[in-house]
Structure formats: C-alpha cells, structure tokens
Amino acid sequence: MWRSVRASRVEHERVFPGDERITHAIDSLTHGVTIRRPVADVWPWVAQMGAGTRAGWYSYDVLDNGGQPSATRIVPELQQPVIGTLFPALPGTTEGFKVLAVEPERALILGWPAADGSTEVTWTFVLEEIAPASMRLLVRARAGPGYRFRNLPLVLTRVVARAVHFVMQRRQLLGIAARAERCLPDCLPNTVPEPQGCCVETQRRMS
C-alpha cells in the first residue's frame, strides 16, 4: 500500500525552526508522514539516528549505513543528543550532521558544516501531535548557496539532489513510522517494555 510522505501546502509554506540558519537557500525540500502513535513514542527513533555506532538512518542501509541494518529497538544511551553531537553520515567516518539545536519531543535541527565553518545544509525534524494517539513527523532540508551535489553545476544539483533526497527521505520517514507503530509491549526475547510501550535491548539498557 502506498503511504504518502507529501507535505501539505501549509506545511510547505510555513517557517520551520532552523530556516534562519540558511537565509538564501538554493532549495528547500519538505516532506511529512502521519504516524499513528503519540509524539513521545516517535521521538526516541529520531533522537538515536546516525550511521555506524548510532541506530542508523532507517533508509536504504546498503547506501547509508554500510549494509548494517538500522535499529529496530530503542537504544537508551543514544537518547540524549545535545548541541554538537555528531550524527555520522556513514559508518567509520567523522563527517556527518551535527546537532545545531534540540528540543526533545518537538524538534531536532541538524547541520552539515561547510569548509569555512558555516552551515552548508540544514536538516530539520519537527514532531507535532494532531490527535491523542497520532502525530505528524515533518522534515525539511535546506541547502546554502555554496552547496553542490557531487560537484555538479547548480542546475543539475537541484535536479539530482531533489530526486535522491526524495528516495532516501521517503524511505526514512516510512522506516520511522513502521518502527514506531509496531513498537508494542509484546517484546522479543532479551528486551523489556519501557513505559512508552517500546522494547529496549536489555544488554544495552543495563550497560
């Protein structure tokens, strides 16, 4: 069944936290998915993102996580991202997105630094309750004037980056939704139910 990740017209046009960090973006891409869980059950999946030693990107693991499957459980030690926390782009690298701002259960703003120390790309995740057990996960990516995808010219950067971003972003949003919606107290062996109803690996939980 096809599940939409299309943002509404209002969502496209509204100002997101972090937009002010790139005032003259060459492109701004907004997507969203409705998840049938409370915000508190979705936030942990967002907080622990990142390749390698983090939980993965929940997208195409062969492309963005070295083939290592993204986590299907909440990892307690990854639940406290702070400003400056690195979300590696790929396993084994120190390049990636750094946390620019975080408001637990509300918003996470990631940024990719440019060579001069400025922010080249922002990637903002906004969580909003729309009903007692339903929420919208909205994501916006913005690229600054100096950004070029794989050193392509600006015109091609816009075309190619939009296509690639849509494919990866759609997969990520659906991956988070699927994990949050099936996160129930009926846990697998070696896991325990947390108050929010999700399962946490006992080995990691006790470390």
N, C-alpha and C positions, 0 to 999 in steps of 0.2 A: 504494500500500500504506500502510495506517495504521500510524504509528510512535508508540508510547506515549511521553508525557512525564510520566507519572504517577510520583510518588514513592511508595516503599513505605511501609508503616505505620511501620517502624522509622525510615526517613528523616524522616517527618513528625514523629515524636516526639522525635528526638534534638536536642541543643543544637548550634547552629551558631556558628561564630565570628561575633561582631558582634551576637548576640542580646542581649547585656548592654547594648548601647547604647540600646535601647528596651525598658525593663523592663515597661511596661504597654501593649503593642501593642493596637490596636483590631482588627487582623487580622494573620495570618501565613500566607503562601502559599508552598508548597514544591513544586517540580517537579524532574524529573530525566530525563536521557536517557543511554542506554548508547551509547558511541561505540567503534567497532572500530579504535581507534588508541591508542598509548601516550599517557600524560599529557603528555609533552614535545612531542607533535605537536598537542595541543589548546590548551595554554596560550597560544601566540602569538596565536591568534584572540581569546581572552578579553582579553589584555593590550592589544590595539590598538583595542578598542571605543570608540564615541563618535561623535557626528554631526559633520558639517562636515569639518574638516581631519583628523579621525581616520578610522578604517576603516568607520564605520557601525555599525549595531546588528544587522545580519543579520536584520532582521524585515521589516516592510512599509515599504520605503524611501519610498514616497509619503507615508506618515504621519509617519515619524520621522527621515527624512534628506533632506528637501526634494526627493525624487524622484531623488536621486543614488544610483546603485547601490552597495551595500555592497561592500567589497573582496573580491576572490577570490584575493588573494595576500597573503602576509605582508609587512608594511611594517617594515623594520628600525628606523627611527627612532622607532617607536611602541612598542617592546618593553620600555621601562624605566619603567613607571608608578611613581610614588613618592607618599608621603602628600601630599595637597594637589593632585595632578594633577586637572585638570578634564576630565570626560567630558561634553561639551556635549549637552544634550537634543535640540537642533535646530541646524541649520547657522546660523552667524551670530549666535549668542546666547552670553552669558556665564553663563546659567543652566544648571544641569545637576547631575550627580552628581560629587562629589569623592571621591578615594580616601581612605578612613579608615585602611585597613591593607592590606598586600600581602605575601604570602609566595609568591614565584614557584613555579609548578607545583603549588601547594597551595590557595591561597585568595586571593580579591580581595574586599574589602569596600568598597562604595560607599555614600555617604550623600548625601541631599538635605537641605540646610540649611533650617531654619525661619527666620522673620523675626528671632527673638531669638537666633539663633546656635546653637541646639541642633539636634539631628538629627531631622528630621521623618519620613524614610523611610530604611531601610537596604535594600541590595540585595547579597546575598552570593552569590558563586560559589565552589563547593568542587569540587576535582578529586581523584578517588580512583581508584587503579588497582584493578581487580578481577581482572585476568589479565595475562600478559605483554604482550599487544597489545590490551587492552580496558580501558575506564575508564568511570566514572560522572561526569557533569557535573551537579552539583546546584545549584539556585538557590533562594534564599529571599528574599522581600520582606516587610518588616515596616513597618507604619505606626504612628506615635505617636498619642497621644490627640487632638492638635490637627489631624490630617490630615483634610481633606475634599476629595473628588474633585470638581473644578469647583464648589466651594462648595455641594455637595449636603448635605442633612441626613445625620447619621451612618448611619441605617438604609439610605438609598439609596446612600451612599458604599460601604458594604460590598457591596451587591448589584452595583452598576455597576462598581466597581473590580475586583471579582473576575472579572467577565466580560471586561472589557477587558484586564486583565492576562493572563488565560489565553490569549486570542487572540494577543497580542503575544509573550508568553513562549514559547508553543509554537513560533511561527514562528522566534523567535531560536534556540532550542535546536536545532531541526531545521536551521536555516541553518548553525550552527557545526558540527554533526555532518556535514552534507553536504560542507562545505569541507574539514574535517579528513580525512574518509575518502577523498576523491578527490585529496588532496594527495600526488602521487607524483612520482618523479624525471623522468617524461616531461613536461618543461616546455614551455610555449609559447614562441614567439619573444620575444626581449627579456627572458627570465627565465633564472635559473640555479638549479640544485638546491642546496639547503643541506644540511648534514649530516643533519638530521632528515628529509630526503626531500621537503621542501616547496619550492615555487618562489617566488623573490623577484624583484621587478622590478629589473632591473639599473640603470635610471636612478636609482631611489631608493636602491638599495644603495650606489652609488658616491658619492652626494651627501653 
